[in-house]
C-alpha cells in the first residue's frame, strides 16, 4: 500500500518503545506523537527498557495528517507514524438484500 492510502477499517501497525514494567503483566510504552501515557498487557516477562514493540489495530478515523487507531482505546497519532498492514475488505453477500419480484 502506498503512503497516504490509509482508510477506515484498515489494519495498521505502530512501533512503540517500552518505558518500564508497571506490574508483573503490564508494560508502559511510549507511542510516537501520542502525548498520553499508555500501557499494554505483556505476559512474557522478557521485554526490556528501550525495546521496540509493534502495536496493531484497526483505523477508526482519518483526518488531515492524523489517524485514530483502536488499540483497545482510541489512539490518535500522526499519519507518518503508522505502517499499513492489511487493507479492509468488506464482506461479500451470499443472498441479495431484496427478494426478486414475482
Secondary structure, 3 states (H helix, E strand, C coil): CCCCCCCCCCEEEEEEEEEEECCCCEEEEEECCCCCCEEEECCCCCCCCCCEEEEEEEEEEECCCEEEEECCCEEEEEHHHEEEEECCCCCCCCCCCCCCCC
